[in-house]
Structures are given as structure tokens and as C-alpha cells.
Amino acid sequence: MQNVRRSWAWLIAGVSLSALGLLLLMGQPFTAKAQESKRFQYKIVEVLPDTQNMQTVLNEFGASGWDLVAVSMGNMTEPRLIFKK
């Protein structure tokens, strides 16, 4: 009885290892991409504090691919918009 259990255990182990080997042979090779260092450009633009002017500047830079990342108030009369690309 114990020999039968061992035989089944060996059979299951053999089938499992064969399936794993087949998956490794047939699967896509694992290729790790080297992590590229990203380079960003930054631009700081001072704008007049009225809504229409700020909206115009934001739309212009957004259309050119710039993302607004921060707004600095500077001297409280001329906000600085900080863009990143």
C-alpha cells in the first residue's frame, strides 16, 4: 500500500516537473528592460493675477505639452506657474 502511494507521488512529481519544463521552453524569454533615466525640462512663467490671463497661459503651455506642476505666489502680486515637460 505504501509503495502505491510512493508511486503516485513520483508520478505526480514527474508530471508537474515535465509541465513546468514545457512551460519554460515554450514561454517567452524574460527580458528585463533597463530603467531609462528620464529627463525633464522645467519652465517658470510669471503671469498677471487675473483669471483670463492665467487661463490663456495655461492653455498655451498645455497645448505645447507642458504640465503644470506647481504655483508659487512669489511676491503675492505675480503668481509663478511652474511647468514640466
Secondary structure in CASP SS format (residue, H / E / C, confidence):
PFRMAT SS
TARGET T0000
AUTHOR 0000-0000-0000
METHOD secondary structure of the structure
MODEL  1
M C 1.00
Q H 1.00
N H 1.00
V H 1.00
R H 1.00
R H 1.00
S H 1.00
W H 1.00
A H 1.00
W H 1.00
L H 1.00
I H 1.00
A H 1.00
G H 1.00
V H 1.00
S H 1.00
L H 1.00
S H 1.00
A H 1.00
L H 1.00
G H 1.00
L H 1.00
L H 1.00
L H 1.00
L H 1.00
M H 1.00
G C 1.00
Q C 1.00
P C 1.00
F C 1.00
T C 1.00
A C 1.00
K C 1.00
A C 1.00
Q C 1.00
E C 1.00
S C 1.00
K C 1.00
R C 1.00
F C 1.00
Q C 1.00
Y E 1.00
K E 1.00
I E 1.00
V E 1.00
E E 1.00
V C 1.00
L C 1.00
P C 1.00
D C 1.00
T H 1.00
Q H 1.00
N H 1.00
M H 1.00
Q H 1.00
T H 1.00
V H 1.00
L H 1.00
N H 1.00
E H 1.00
F H 1.00
G H 1.00
A H 1.00
S C 1.00
G C 1.00
W C 1.00
D E 1.00
L E 1.00
V E 1.00
A E 1.00
V E 1.00
S E 1.00
M C 1.00
G C 1.00
N C 1.00
M C 1.00
T C 1.00
E C 1.00
P C 1.00
R E 1.00
L E 1.00
I E 1.00
F E 1.00
K E 1.00
K C 1.00
END
